[in-house]
Amino acid sequence: MKHHLIDDHDLGLQHDLERIAALRDRRRVLGFMLSGGAAAFIAGCGGGDGSATTSSSTTSSSGSSSSGSSGSSGTCVANAEETAGPYPGDGSNTVNGAVSNVLTESGIIRSDIRSSFGSSSTVAGGVPLTLTLSLVNTNNTCASLAGYAVYLWHCSREGGYSLYTSNIQNENFLRGVQVSDSSGLLTFQTIFPGCYTGRYPHIHFEVYPSASAATLYTNKILTSQIALPRDICTTVYSGATGYTASVSNLSGITTSNDNVFGDNSAAQIAAMTPSLAGSIAAGYTGNMTIGVGA
């Protein structure tokens, strides 16, 4: 090897330029890996309410963000692919023999999803919850994703789903689509979901590349779920009106034994749990970063 080091000085300018280029490429690759660009595949979640696929994950970080600044941090976690469950209303299944697809209805693009729209204006009762989501690209150093659409839905405080549960099949509240702004941010105003038997408290969402694509489930690029902070769940369920059944349901379930969240890593659960603050009287506000392999 020593004679190579001596001879290198006599091979001319072209050889020197080639070596410099090679070193620069190696540094670029190393920097990409350190920034979280090298994704490792992890198993997606199964569970009693649907199947799941695999998802990529980058280096771990906190899942919360108060602004779009996280989009340039270079470190984020790709949200795990999860089941949409049996109540998506995105055109992927039927109710009473008819395809259920709220995404094609006029009025679905909205920030406040507490009321039904169209033929009904019924408002879902519950503790107010305002959730700001920051969309980032885990394949591009966590850069903000502008112009992407998120379809978000969840159960009522009683644990039922509009469009599906027998007494609220004619309602479409607690469902809506928002489009991310230039900083990758979007906000939903909703209510704190209840906890029903067999599932940890959660919120469903699907990510689409644009609002025009957010009309049918086949166009989605990510399906996942948000795990709600257990301490806030305990406070709301024990102190707010209408959440009585959630108290006992929560006592028997954790993210570890939940049939969807149970096989996620600690880093993924942290990324999938929003940071919330507030009170039952004033409502809760919070934020969360959603990592998408766009």
N, C-alpha and C positions, 0 to 999 in steps of 0.2 A: 504493500500500500504506500510505502514511503516514496517510491520512485514516481508514483502518480502525482504526488503533491509537488515534486520538483518539476516534472514535465509540464504541469498545467500552466506554468508561467511562459512557456515557449510555444503555445498552441495558437496564439494570435487573438485579435479582437473579437472575431466571430465566436470563438469558444467561450471567451469571458462573458459576452452578452447572453449566450445560451445558459450559462451557469447562473447568472443573475436572474434571468427569467424563471428558471426552475425554482430557485430559492424563493422568489416572490410568490409563485403559485403555491408552494408548500406553506408559506405563512398565511396566504389567503384561506386555504383549506383549514388550517389549524384555527384561525380566527373564527371561521364559520362554525366549527364544531364547538368551540368554547362559548359561542353566543347562543347555543341551543339549536342550531340548524340541523344537527344530526339527530334524527328522531328514532326512538326505539319503539318497536311495536309491542302493545300490551293487549291482553285479552279484554274484550268488551264484556258487558254484563248480561247475564241471562235473567231469568225470573219468571214468575208465574203469569205475568201479563204481557209477554212478548219475547221475541228473540232479539239478539244483538250481534254486532259485528265487532271488528277490531278497530283500534284507534291509535294514532301516534301520540307520543308524549315527549316533551322536551324537558329541560332541567326544571326543577321545582322552584316555586315561589309562592307568595301569598296570592290568593285568588281575588283579593279586593283591590279596588282602585278608586280614588276619588275624582280622577280626571282622566283625560285622554293621554296623559304623559306616560302611562304604562306602555303605550304603543311603541315607544322608542327605547325601552329599557334593554331590549335584546334578550330578556329572560322571561319565559312564560310557560304555562302548562297547557297542552292541548286538551280540551275537554273530551272526556271519554264518550264514545258512541254508546248511547243507551236506547232502550226500547221506547217507542212512542206510546206504548200501552194500548189498551182497548178503546180509548175515548179521544182519539186525535182530531176528528172532524176535519181531516185534510184530504179527503177523497180516497183514503186507503181501505175503508171498510163501510159497512152498511148498518142502518138502524131501521128496523121494521121493513126490511127488504129494499130500502132506498139508500143510495150512496149518500154518505154524510160528508159534505164539503162546504164549510163555512168560508173558505178562502176565496170563493168566487162571488161572494155576496158584497154588494155595495155597502160600505160603511165599516168593513173589517179593518181597514188601515186607520188606527186610532191609538191614542196614548192612554186614555182613560177607558179601561175595560170592565168597569164595575157594573155597567148596565147592559141590558140587551139592546139590540138595534134592529131596525126593520119593522116588523109587525108588533113588536113588544118593546117596552121601555122599562121593564122590571129591573130594579137595582138589587144586586146581591149584597146582603148584609154582612158585616164583619169589620174587624179592626183595619183601618186604612193602612196600605203598604205602597210606598213609592220606591220602585226599583230602577236604578240606572245601570245599564249594561254597556261595557266597553268591548267592542269587537277588535281583536288583534290577529295578525297573520303569523302563526307559529312557523311557517316556512320562509318567512322574510323578517327575521330579527324582531318579531312582535310589532310590526308596523300596523298602524291603525287601518281598519277596513271601512272605507266610506261607501255609502250607497248599497250596503247589504241589508236584507230584510230579515227580521226575526218574528216568527209566529210563536206566541206565548199563550199557554192555557194551563188551567189548574182547577182543582175541585173547589166547591163552596165550603163555607165554614162547617156545614153539616156533613161534608164528605162526598157530595154528589157532583156529577159532571153535566153541565148543560148539553143539550142535544141528545143525551143518552139516558141519564137517570130518569125513571118513570115520571116523577112529578115535575121535572123541569126539562122535558124533551122539547117543549115549545119555546125554550129560552136559548139564547146564545151568549149570555154574559160570561165574563171571565175568560174571554178569548179575544185576541187582537194581534195586529201586525204593525210593527214600526220599522222605519228605515233609518239606518245609521247616518249621522251627519259627517261633516268633513273630518272630524276627530274620531270617528268610529263610535260615537255615543248615541244612545237612544234610551228613552224612559217610558216605563209603564206605571200607571196608577191603578192599583187593584186593591184587593183585601187579603188579609193573612189567611192562607188556606187551612182547612181543618186537617186532622189526622184520621184516616179511616183504617179499618182492620187490615193488618198484613203489610202495610206500607209505612215507611218513614215519611214525615211531612216533606213534600216536594212540589216543584213547579216544572212543567214540561216546556220545552222549546225546540223549534227547528230553525235552522239558518238557511237562507236562500241567497243566491248571488245578486238578486235585485228584487224590487217590488213586483215587476212584471212576471218574474219567475215564481213568485209566491202565491200560486193559484192551484198547485197540485203537488202532492207529496213526492212524486218522482223527480222533481226539480231540486229537492233539498240537498245540501252538501254536509249537513250535520244534524243529527237528532240527539238531544241530551236532556238532562234533568238538573235542576238546582236543588240542593239539600239545604233546608232551612236550619238556622242555628238552634241547637237544642235548648239553650237557656231561654231564648226568646219564645220558643214554642211553649215551654213550661209556663212562662209568665202569662202569655196570651190565653192559653187553654184554661188555666186555673182562675183567671181573673176577668175574662171578657164574656159577655152574653153570647149564647149560641154555640159555644164550643164544648159543652159538657161531655159529649161522647169522646172527644179527642183526648181528654185527660187519661182515661183508662187505655185507650188505643196506643198512646205514646208510651205508656209505662212498659209495654211489652215489646217495643221495637227500638233498634238502634241502627246506625248506618252500617254496623258490622254484620248484623243478622238480617238486614233488609235484602230482599231477593234481587234488587237492582244495584244498590250501592255497595253491597257486601264484598265484591271482588275488586273494588277500586283501591289504589294505593293511598297512603296518607296524603301525599302531595296532590293527588287528584281530588280527594274529598275537600282539602283546604281550598283548592281552586274553584270547586263547585259550590262552596258555601259562601253566600254574600256576607258582607259586614253590615250589620243593622244597628240603628240607634233610634231611640224614641220611647214612647209609652203607649199604654192602651188608650188613654184619653186623647193623646195628640196624634197617635198613629206612628208608624215606623218608616224610616227612610234608609236606604242602603245602596250599595254599589257592588259590582262584581265584574271581573274581566272574563270574557269568553274567548278562549284560544281556538282558532279555526285553522286547519291546514289548507288554506286557500291557494 
